[in-house]
Amino acid sequence: MFDLNNILRENIKNLTPYSSARDEFQGEASVYLDANENAFGSPLDEQYNRYPDPLQYNVKKRLSEIKGVPVCNIFLGNGSDEAIDILFRSFCNPGVDNVIIVPPTYGMYQVSANINDVEARKVHLTADYQLNLDGIAEAIDDRTKMIFVCSPNNPTGNSINREDVETLLANFNGIVVVDEAYINYSRQKTFIQELTEYGNLVVLQTLSKAWGLAGLRLGMAFASEEIIEVMNRVKPPYNINEATQQLVLRALQNVDQVNEWIKQTLIERDKLVLALKDFDFVLDIYPSDANFILVKTTDARGIYNHLVDRGIIVRDRSKVELCEGCLRITVGTPEENIALTERLKALHLPA
Ligand SMILES: Cc1ncc(COP(=O)(O)O)c(C=O)c1O
């Protein structure tokens, strides 16, 4: 049985979080002399001289309406990368505990593990980029605190079989992190509706992809109220700045625009796949549920360099295990995708 108390670090269990001025007094007052701010204002048209809401209530309320998840089940981070780091700091004792990652996958799980001095046990995906459940079961021991599953997966683009994730959730006594950064492009259902079913589930989403707000840095974690409460205690007091909170609130009014871009991206993805298939140096294009495609080629480095010389940057993933020869290509605007295929037509690789 999953019990949060069994996996929480002792120092976090006993942590008295920093109590900010904005935590101690909530409500409206006419004079604020409690936070050592500059009362005169900001040297800007907009005023940012006051600290932001530490728990970002207004943003969460709007997200709660959009996602259908109560505010108490939402954590906001400075990008989902911050949520990943806070999960490590909350649950993994440095030098003692371990987590399981399933490469090829998003690189920050490993980096965050390294920063926190936590062993990341690798159980590679199968040849068709699905979970190796037997391998994961073997790798788990009583110091395993988290398993990271990215679906749709970066860099492979495919969704992970839902039943396999459910098997992990039902049988693992630690936390299963399901990273859904690309969920808006996927045919698969999100896991955020399953929070009441699984107390050990943490779903990560972000405004950096389909929502077009990578520069504002806003990531979301959805989990049980207990887990969210721990993450809020561990996070820096004002981790989401005021400009981000205000701009995100405005952006969240534009759901229709975002849905339109998602539709266009999927159309463009299909067109790009068709165009790339014709090139001799393209060996395979993996099915994608995301806004990028993984393309297996005869010479990833040669193609990458050819494109860089012509001002187009893609991601060379050819050194990544199970992605040999692969480039990861983000779907751009119609003009950008045409520019890419036109530049590739000028490429002549040695036979
Ligand atoms: C799978 C995955 N998770 C998380 C992130 C990071 O998201 P954020 O910008 O919210 O930190 C990325 C970014 O590339 C990603 O691919």
The ligand as a Gaussian input file, in Angstrom:
#p B3LYP/6-31G(d) Opt

LIG

0 1
 C        8.909000      15.849000     -21.422000
 C        9.227000      17.216000     -20.952000
 N        8.939000      17.562000     -19.691000
 C        9.208000      18.791000     -19.234000
 C        9.804000      19.728000     -20.047000
 C       10.140000      21.075000     -19.461000
 O        9.047000      21.852000     -19.404000
 P        9.099000      23.300000     -18.714000
 O        9.376000      24.274000     -19.807000
 O        7.730000      23.429000     -18.141000
 O       10.170000      23.284000     -17.663000
 C       10.135000      19.419000     -21.360000
 C       10.789000      20.409000     -22.225000
 O       11.310000      20.154000     -23.277000
 C        9.834000      18.121000     -21.828000
 O       10.141000      17.746000     -23.074000

